[in-house]
Amino acid sequence: MISKFWTAVSGLVGSNKHSAQPSTCTPEMEHPNPGNQNSSTPCRPAFLNLSAKELQESGDHFIRKVLTLKRPGELPWETGYAEVINAGKSQQNEDQACCEFVTVEKQNAKFSDCKELQDLKIVQGEKCLSQEDDGLSFYYWGLFDGHAGCGCAIAASRLLHLHICDHLRDLVHILPHSAAAPLSLDPGNRIDHMAGIKSLENAQAPEVAVRFHLEKQVFPESLVIGAIENAFKEMDEQIKRERTTYKIEGGCCALVAVYLLGKLYVANAGDSRYAVLVSVNGHNH
């Protein structure tokens, strides 16, 4: 009974109301159930704040009303958004979108209540966004092009940023520093262990493989890229694992942008592309 009620509510509102509070993910957080959406009830991004009537009108293939933000500047960085349903190729608009401000806490940290977005020390365009004692924060945008059903796009729009958050949690103590991340070799691969001495002064030249590890630098940007890539893989595995249990229909392409510590990271899966427009001295490139 409860699951049926949850499905009905999620079909009407799409997901939790978009607010000015940052999302805080924890490893123990139960992933929301994407549910089996009612075939007659569209599910649109929560930040559109659609009423029940507007939600029904969004699925009209004859009117094809263009949906935009009700108030300009409602999303971070004056992010714009517009969508319209197709002319009848599919019963519903199978695409989804997501815009979040996510706080990453340290592993085993004591979690506190989310602060209002305007209370956080957020500096746009500078190196540091929001670094607190227990973690850091990032902006997240996602577009998901669904096909053969909306279930996969809905699940990815609600869960992918949580997977990214989980993978960044182990890097909280490394990412704020601009220097190369320290390498950690297994005790069996250390030079002093291989040479059988305690000091490196008279150590023999290391093997080629060991020297390669010692010379290779791993920068924080590479760690972020790896975290995003692993999050994509985990999201794919979760959908594959729970497809039957939660009746997740279809598939989707994914295009995600993450702004973390002054750098923009863009990742995509499937037939999706992006274009970055940069303004230099008043000219767009």
C-alpha angles and dihedrals in degrees: 000000000000092000091052090050091049091051092051093049094045090050091057101044101025094220140337115323113272109247140173091256120104119242116245116200125199130187089240094052112119109237111241115253110248087207129196104290118224108258091225097046119073120220116214134177112289094229090069088069093210122185120228090261093048090048091056092045091053089069096053108119093195101049093035094190115202110236119211137159112293092220123033113237093025092126124059118278091014089286112189127215137181134166140173131188119249123257094262107304089123133018093239138022098268095190125098138192137198136192119182144162106217129194117209114207125200120260111276090006122150106255119226132191117284115262124225112268093239091054094057118093096245119168113186118213095014130103097259121052105175123336115177129176093262101039148318138268139230141189118239132196124179137181120189121192105204126199135183089015139353100246098092094047091049093050093048093047091055101039113027095080089052090056090050089050092051092053093047092052093080090052100052093104092049108039100066090062119083096207122094114281114257118254120235116206124192113255090248091059097050116116095231090052093049093047093045094232134109097224129061094211095090097025119138120246109281122243119268093255093051092045089053091056092047094051097044116097123208113202126203091248090061090052092053091049090050092049092052093047092050090047090056090051093048092049090053091049092048093052090047091049097045100034094104097036095053097026094240106187130207128345138266146208116235132212117181135178123194124188109199130162095344097312131103118221121191124191133176139185124196128000098342132118137185138206124209116208114199124188115215119178091339094310123109119228 
